[in-house]
Amino acid sequence: MSSAELSPVEAIKRSSRGLRGTLVESLADARTGALREDDTQLIKFHGSYQQDDRDQREARRLRKLEPAYSFMIRTRLPGGIATPSQWLALTAIAREYGSGSLRLTTRQAFQVHGVIKRELKTTIAAMNAALVDTLAACGDVNRNVMCSSGDASSDAEARVQALSRELSEALLPATRAYHQIWLDEEESKVQVAGDPVPEPLYGETYLPRKFKAGIAIPPYNDIDVYSQDLGFVAIIENDELQGFNLLVGGGMGSTHGRGDTFPRAADEIGFLPPEQLLDVARAVLTVQRDFGNRSDRTRARLKYTIADRSVDWFKAELFSRLAAPLEPPRPVDFIHNGDRFGWSQQRDGQWSLGLRIPSGRVVDDDARSSLSGLAAVAATLDGSDARFVLSPNQNLRIDGVSDAQRGRINTLLARYRLDAHQDDAPLKLNALSCVALPTCALAMAEAERYLPTLLDRVHARLSAHGLGEQAINLRITGCPNGCARPHLAEIALIGKAPGRYNLHLGGDRRGQRLAILHRENIDEVQILDELDTLFASYAAERTTDEDFGDFLWRAGLITGTQATEAAA
């Protein structure tokens, strides 16, 4: 492919000197709160995005001020597992350098928002001091490896979680740029002209686009494994890990107005033993490295490589890079892709606590004091073997709690109103949103800020039909890029313009079926009226224990195949 056919980002990566670019110079420039343009792409590989407050844009423009730039920093936290001391450290960092809140993401990572440029290096260094890094949390590399939050006292599930950490390390870029820029690792003389450390896995231009990997532990599909570029489904029998089913080519993003972009559920490829996991992962990643689209970033994910060339082609290419073909996939049964809340007992007698964290926002506000409260919980557990597990659904689970600690934690839950999930309807417990406005540059409509109002109004319609206690999977995003995995929800709203959304319906609560476009570019009144009609039919005609998404298909209220995001 000639350089003229490559996207501009490919040129930036190629000339970046191993992801260094001019980041050091950008950080030192006190005349602006922003980075140089090329560096805004490179800093993603280091785990950060440059953002600005869109609520302030026009007022600042009129005052002839530059936008209110700040940075979001995202951690790399395989399986979403943090110690109490790490939780305390990140809380302190959010208070001192960020906007006073932590955000738990749909990829089981922390995000700290509102960090200004002159404190960016100090913040990243403070995270690393707490043994939490941000390397490869963003950018055209493998991102945070997800893993189902299984029972830590199960030997097989603990082994799966350990493999998720090994996978994360195995797919890291080799460059030392991160350590040199943020942690002051000494740069040798030979590195002045370039990076002597080769990138045997990624090559000098890394991947064509982001790459997401995760491991699911049935019967729960909380990581939405069918949404991953690279997915592994653990096959466990009698608490013995037999191996994994391999899934490839999932992805939720699309682009409004481009019919050649679409969400896609991953394909099953085969079964592999545990000891083959890392080799298979590297092989899948290098197929995408070698054949992914480097001219059009909107069609650069693995799902398009497979869709354009066929699953059979992908299998042949993958197997040519392995010692032997994979066995046929094993049968798998998923129950749902949600979370479990409240106290439950682990196999070893310790306790686990599931907490609802609306939109993953850990903050002290009028509703609850989750930042202070969870810090108090972490202080109670500090020094123990307890762990904080970030849920793929933006919630939190705390594992390894003793009987004595449980009593103290219950007192803290009540004091800081952290047990409010007990009063939430099932609709609200697993609802997801992306950040959207005001900080996401891609957002076309509200998501996180609108979600509480939307849930109240949808729940009112459900309750009017006697369905107030029905669990329905609802997700909302401010644009079609799919950060909250909307296309796997039973009800999904995808932002089209301020106050207007595309309504998608018919995903299933197991995370195995895509929703389809039902109504396009409609406002809240139209959304609620459309759902009200469907809820009435559901209340009157559903069978026992029939989920809403399954009912819509059986009753013929939605038909067809996955629609793309058509133009308005």
TORBAKOL-201857 format. One line per 10 residues: their letters; for each residue x, y, z of C-alpha. Coordinates in steps of 0.25 Angstrom, whole numbers, padded with zeros to 4 digits. Layout:
<nodes>
a) X:Y:Z | ...
</nodes>
This chain:
<nodes>
mssaelspve) 0000:0000:0000 | 0006:0013:-0004 | 0007:0025:0006 | -0003:0033:-0001 | -0013:0022:0002 | -0011:0021:0017 | -0019:0029:0027 | -0012:0041:0033 | -0011:0034:0047 | -0002:0023:0040
aikrssrglr) 0008:0034:0036 | 0008:0039:0051 | 0010:0025:0056 | 0022:0022:0046 | 0029:0035:0050 | 0027:0035:0065 | 0040:0028:0069 | 0033:0017:0077 | 0021:0026:0081 | 0030:0037:0086
gtlveslada) 0026:0048:0076 | 0028:0062:0082 | 0021:0058:0095 | 0032:0064:0104 | 0032:0077:0096 | 0016:0078:0097 | 0016:0075:0111 | 0026:0086:0114 | 0019:0097:0106 | 0012:0106:0116
rtgalreddt) 0006:0115:0106 | -0006:0105:0103 | -0014:0095:0111 | -0013:0086:0099 | -0003:0077:0092 | 0002:0078:0078 | -0008:0072:0068 | 0000:0059:0065 | 0003:0057:0080 | -0012:0056:0083
qlikfhgsyq) -0012:0043:0075 | 0000:0037:0081 | -0004:0040:0096 | -0015:0030:0094 | -0005:0019:0094 | 0000:0024:0107 | -0014:0023:0113 | -0020:0037:0112 | -0029:0046:0103 | -0029:0061:0101
qddrdqrear) -0043:0066:0103 | -0049:0080:0105 | -0062:0084:0113 | -0072:0086:0101 | -0082:0093:0111 | -0072:0104:0112 | -0067:0105:0097 | -0076:0116:0092 | -0074:0125:0104 | -0059:0123:0104
rlrklepays) -0059:0126:0089 | -0066:0139:0091 | -0056:0143:0101 | -0045:0139:0091 | -0040:0128:0100 | -0036:0114:0096 | -0045:0103:0099 | -0044:0098:0114 | -0035:0086:0111 | -0033:0075:0121
fmirtrlpgg) -0029:0060:0120 | -0035:0047:0123 | -0026:0037:0128 | -0030:0022:0127 | -0023:0010:0134 | -0019:-0003:0129 | -0025:-0013:0140 | -0027:-0027:0134 | -0040:-0033:0139 | -0043:-0020:0147
iatpsqwlal) -0036:-0025:0159 | -0031:-0015:0169 | -0026:-0016:0184 | -0032:-0007:0195 | -0019:0001:0195 | -0020:0003:0180 | -0034:0008:0182 | -0030:0018:0193 | -0018:0023:0184 | -0027:0025:0172
taiareygsg) -0037:0032:0181 | -0027:0042:0186 | -0022:0044:0171 | -0036:0047:0167 | -0038:0057:0178 | -0024:0064:0176 | -0022:0064:0161 | -0036:0061:0155 | -0050:0065:0155 | -0053:0059:0169
slrlttrqaf) -0058:0046:0163 | -0054:0032:0158 | -0061:0026:0147 | -0062:0011:0145 | -0063:0008:0131 | -0069:-0003:0122 | -0056:-0009:0120 | -0053:-0011:0135 | -0043:0000:0136 | -0043:0013:0144
qvhgvikrel) -0044:0027:0137 | -0039:0040:0144 | -0045:0052:0137 | -0041:0067:0138 | -0026:0066:0139 | -0019:0078:0133 | -0007:0077:0125 | 0003:0082:0135 | -0001:0071:0145 | -0002:0060:0135
kttiaamnaa) 0011:0054:0137 | 0010:0055:0152 | -0003:0048:0152 | 0002:0037:0143 | 0014:0035:0152 | 0005:0035:0164 | -0003:0024:0158 | 0009:0016:0155 | 0014:0017:0169 | 0001:0010:0173
lvdtlaacgd) 0005:-0001:0163 | -0006:0003:0153 | -0001:0007:0140 | -0008:0013:0128 | 0001:0008:0116 | -0008:0003:0104 | -0021:0006:0111 | -0024:0014:0098 | -0018:0014:0084 | -0017:0005:0073
vnrnvmcssg) -0012:-0007:0081 | -0019:-0017:0090 | -0026:-0010:0101 | -0030:-0014:0115 | -0032:-0029:0115 | -0046:-0032:0121 | -0050:-0044:0130 | -0062:-0049:0136 | -0063:-0046:0151 | -0064:-0060:0155
dassdaearv) -0062:-0067:0169 | -0048:-0064:0173 | -0048:-0076:0183 | -0050:-0085:0171 | -0037:-0091:0166 | -0042:-0091:0151 | -0047:-0077:0151 | -0035:-0072:0158 | -0026:-0078:0148 | -0035:-0072:0137
qalsrelsea) -0033:-0058:0143 | -0018:-0061:0144 | -0018:-0064:0130 | -0025:-0050:0127 | -0013:-0043:0133 | -0003:-0052:0126 | -0011:-0048:0113 | -0010:-0034:0116 | 0005:-0034:0118 | 0007:-0043:0106
llpatrayhq) 0000:-0033:0097 | 0007:-0020:0102 | 0016:-0012:0092 | 0031:-0013:0094 | 0034:0002:0093 | 0040:0008:0106 | 0034:0022:0102 | 0024:0021:0113 | 0034:0019:0124 | 0043:0030:0119
iwldeeeskv) 0033:0041:0117 | 0025:0038:0130 | 0034:0031:0139 | 0047:0037:0136 | 0054:0024:0131 | 0067:0028:0126 | 0068:0029:0111 | 0081:0023:0105 | 0089:0031:0095 | 0085:0021:0084
qvagdpvpep) 0071:0024:0087 | 0072:0038:0084 | 0071:0036:0069 | 0060:0025:0070 | 0055:0013:0078 | 0065:0001:0078 | 0054:-0008:0084 | 0047:-0014:0072 | 0032:-0017:0072 | 0032:-0032:0068
lygetylprk) 0017:-0033:0071 | 0012:-0019:0066 | 0022:-0014:0056 | 0026:0001:0054 | 0011:0005:0051 | 0005:-0004:0062 | -0010:-0008:0058 | -0019:-0002:0048 | -0029:0002:0059 | -0032:-0002:0074
fkagiaippy) -0033:-0016:0078 | -0041:-0022:0089 | -0039:-0035:0096 | -0047:-0042:0108 | -0050:-0055:0115 | -0064:-0060:0119 | -0066:-0070:0130 | -0080:-0077:0127 | -0091:-0076:0131 | -0089:-0061:0132
ndidvysqdl) -0086:-0053:0120 | -0083:-0040:0127 | -0072:-0036:0118 | -0081:-0037:0106 | -0071:-0047:0099 | -0078:-0046:0086 | -0074:-0031:0085 | -0059:-0034:0086 | -0049:-0034:0074 | -0043:-0046:0082
gfvaiiende) -0051:-0054:0091 | -0049:-0066:0100 | -0060:-0074:0106 | -0055:-0083:0118 | -0059:-0097:0118 | -0059:-0102:0133 | -0064:-0116:0137 | -0064:-0120:0152 | -0055:-0108:0155 | -0045:-0112:0145
lqgfnllvgg) -0041:-0102:0134 | -0042:-0111:0121 | -0039:-0099:0111 | -0046:-0088:0103 | -0055:-0086:0091 | -0049:-0076:0082 | -0057:-0064:0077 | -0053:-0054:0067 | -0058:-0042:0060 | -0068:-0035:0069
gmgsthgrgd) -0069:-0020:0070 | -0081:-0010:0073 | -0077:0003:0066 | -0082:0008:0053 | -0083:0022:0046 | -0096:0029:0044 | -0099:0030:0029 | -0089:0019:0025 | -0096:0006:0021 | -0082:-0001:0020
tfpraadeig) -0080:0001:0035 | -0088:-0008:0045 | -0088:-0015:0058 | -0084:-0030:0058 | -0085:-0041:0067 | -0072:-0050:0068 | -0071:-0063:0061 | -0067:-0076:0068 | -0054:-0082:0062 | -0051:-0094:0071
flppeqlldv) -0046:-0099:0084 | -0032:-0099:0090 | -0025:-0104:0102 | -0021:-0093:0113 | -0006:-0094:0109 | -0009:-0090:0095 | -0016:-0077:0099 | -0005:-0067:0098 | 0000:-0073:0084 | -0014:-0072:0079
aravltvqrd) -0016:-0058:0083 | -0003:-0054:0077 | -0007:-0061:0064 | -0021:-0054:0063 | -0014:-0040:0066 | -0004:-0042:0055 | -0014:-0046:0045 | -0021:-0033:0048 | -0007:-0025:0048 | -0004:-0031:0034
fgnrsdrtra) -0018:-0030:0027 | -0026:-0019:0034 | -0030:-0007:0026 | -0020:0004:0028 | -0026:0014:0019 | -0040:0016:0025 | -0040:0016:0040 | -0055:0015:0040 | -0054:0001:0034 | -0041:-0003:0041
rlkytiadrs) -0045:-0013:0052 | -0044:-0028:0051 | -0059:-0029:0049 | -0057:-0023:0035 | -0045:-0031:0031 | -0053:-0043:0034 | -0066:-0038:0027 | -0058:-0034:0015 | -0050:-0047:0013 | -0059:-0057:0020
vdwfkaelfs) -0058:-0066:0032 | -0053:-0078:0025 | -0041:-0069:0020 | -0038:-0064:0034 | -0038:-0078:0039 | -0028:-0083:0028 | -0019:-0071:0031 | -0020:-0073:0046 | -0017:-0088:0046 | -0005:-0085:0036
rlaapleppr) 0001:-0077:0048 | -0002:-0088:0058 | 0005:-0102:0060 | -0008:-0109:0058 | -0023:-0105:0055 | -0032:-0103:0067 | -0043:-0114:0071 | -0057:-0111:0069 | -0063:-0102:0079 | -0070:-0108:0092
pvdfihngdr) -0085:-0105:0095 | -0087:-0093:0104 | -0099:-0088:0112 | -0100:-0073:0117 | -0111:-0069:0126 | -0109:-0053:0125 | -0099:-0042:0123 | -0103:-0034:0136 | -0097:-0034:0150 | -0101:-0039:0163
fgwsqqrdgq) -0104:-0030:0175 | -0104:-0031:0190 | -0096:-0041:0199 | -0093:-0055:0194 | -0084:-0065:0200 | -0072:-0070:0193 | -0068:-0085:0192 | -0057:-0083:0203 | -0067:-0076:0213 | -0063:-0062:0210
wslglripsg) -0073:-0052:0206 | -0075:-0044:0193 | -0083:-0031:0191 | -0089:-0026:0178 | -0091:-0011:0178 | -0099:-0003:0167 | -0091:0009:0163 | -0099:0017:0153 | -0092:0020:0140 | -0079:0016:0148
rvvdddarss) -0078:0029:0154 | -0071:0029:0168 | -0074:0043:0173 | -0080:0050:0185 | -0093:0056:0181 | -0107:0058:0186 | -0111:0044:0183 | -0100:0037:0191 | -0086:0039:0195 | -0079:0027:0188
lsglaavaat) -0065:0033:0187 | -0064:0036:0202 | -0072:0023:0205 | -0064:0014:0197 | -0051:0020:0202 | -0056:0017:0216 | -0059:0002:0211 | -0045:0001:0205 | -0038:0006:0218 | -0046:-0004:0226
ldgsdarfvl) -0041:-0015:0217 | -0027:-0010:0214 | -0016:-0020:0218 | -0026:-0032:0216 | -0027:-0041:0204 | -0040:-0034:0199 | -0041:-0028:0185 | -0049:-0018:0178 | -0054:-0024:0164 | -0059:-0014:0154
spnqnlridg) -0071:-0020:0147 | -0072:-0019:0131 | -0086:-0013:0134 | -0079:-0001:0142 | -0083:-0007:0155 | -0074:-0012:0167 | -0072:-0025:0174 | -0063:-0026:0186 | -0058:-0040:0189 | -0051:-0047:0200
vsdaqrgrin) -0059:-0040:0212 | -0059:-0047:0225 | -0070:-0049:0235 | -0065:-0038:0244 | -0062:-0028:0232 | -0076:-0030:0227 | -0082:-0024:0239 | -0074:-0012:0239 | -0076:-0010:0224 | -0091:-0011:0225
tllaryrlda) -0090:0001:0235 | -0082:0008:0224 | -0092:0005:0213 | -0104:0011:0221 | -0096:0023:0226 | -0091:0027:0212 | -0104:0022:0204 | -0096:0012:0197 | -0107:0001:0198 | -0117:0009:0189
hqddaplkln) -0118:-0002:0179 | -0127:-0009:0188 | -0138:0001:0184 | -0135:0001:0169 | -0144:-0006:0159 | -0137:-0017:0151 | -0138:-0008:0139 | -0128:0001:0146 | -0118:-0009:0152 | -0111:-0012:0139
alscvalptc) -0114:0000:0130 | -0101:0005:0123 | -0097:0018:0117 | -0085:0025:0111 | -0079:0038:0117 | -0084:0046:0104 | -0085:0061:0107 | -0079:0070:0111 | -0065:0063:0110 | -0066:0053:0098
alamaeaery) -0062:0060:0085 | -0070:0050:0077 | -0083:0051:0085 | -0096:0055:0077 | -0106:0054:0089 | -0106:0052:0104 | -0104:0039:0110 | -0099:0038:0124 | -0105:0051:0129 | -0118:0047:0122
lptlldrvha) -0119:0033:0127 | -0125:0035:0141 | -0137:0043:0135 | -0138:0033:0124 | -0139:0021:0133 | -0149:0028:0142 | -0158:0030:0130 | -0157:0017:0124 | -0159:0010:0137 | -0172:0018:0139
rlsahglgeq) -0177:0013:0126 | -0173:-0001:0130 | -0180:0000:0143 | -0193:0005:0136 | -0194:-0009:0130 | -0190:-0017:0142 | -0176:-0019:0138 | -0168:-0011:0148 | -0160:-0022:0153 | -0157:-0028:0140
ainlritgcp) -0142:-0028:0137 | -0139:-0022:0123 | -0126:-0018:0118 | -0125:-0004:0113 | -0113:0004:0109 | -0110:0018:0103 | -0099:0024:0096 | -0097:0038:0091 | -0092:0034:0077 | -0091:0021:0069
ngcarphlae) -0077:0017:0073 | -0082:0007:0083 | -0075:0009:0096 | -0086:0004:0105 | -0088:-0008:0095 | -0102:-0003:0092 | -0105:-0013:0080 | -0105:-0025:0090 | -0116:-0019:0098 | -0131:-0021:0098
ialigkapgr) -0134:-0006:0097 | -0123:0003:0092 | -0123:0018:0089 | -0111:0023:0080 | -0109:0038:0079 | -0112:0044:0066 | -0114:0059:0070 | -0117:0067:0082 | -0129:0061:0088 | -0131:0051:0077
ynlhlggdrr) -0127:0036:0076 | -0128:0023:0068 | -0136:0013:0075 | -0131:-0001:0074 | -0138:-0013:0079 | -0137:-0028:0081 | -0123:-0032:0087 | -0124:-0043:0097 | -0120:-0043:0112 | -0109:-0053:0109
gqrlailhre) -0101:-0044:0100 | -0102:-0053:0088 | -0111:-0046:0079 | -0111:-0032:0072 | -0122:-0022:0073 | -0127:-0016:0060 | -0131:-0002:0056 | -0145:0000:0059 | -0148:0015:0059 | -0138:0025:0054
nidevqilde) -0135:0040:0059 | -0147:0041:0069 | -0148:0049:0081 | -0152:0045:0096 | -0167:0046:0094 | -0166:0037:0081 | -0157:0027:0089 | -0166:0026:0101 | -0179:0025:0092 | -0172:0014:0084
ldtlfasyaa) -0168:0006:0096 | -0181:0008:0103 | -0188:0001:0091 | -0178:-0010:0091 | -0179:-0012:0107 | -0194:-0013:0105 | -0192:-0025:0096 | -0182:-0031:0104 | -0190:-0030:0117 | -0202:-0037:0110
erttdedfgd) -0195:-0047:0101 | -0182:-0052:0107 | -0180:-0066:0112 | -0175:-0070:0126 | -0161:-0064:0128 | -0160:-0059:0114 | -0150:-0048:0113 | -0154:-0035:0105 | -0144:-0036:0094 | -0148:-0051:0091
flwraglitg) -0163:-0047:0092 | -0161:-0036:0081 | -0155:-0046:0071 | -0165:-0057:0074 | -0177:-0047:0073 | -0172:-0042:0060 | -0171:-0028:0065 | -0158:-0026:0060 | -0152:-0033:0048 | -0140:-0034:0038
tqateaaa) -0126:-0034:0041 | -0116:-0024:0047 | -0119:-0011:0041 | -0107:-0001:0039 | -0108:0013:0043 | -0115:0020:0032 | -0114:0034:0028 | -0125:0044:0034
</nodes>
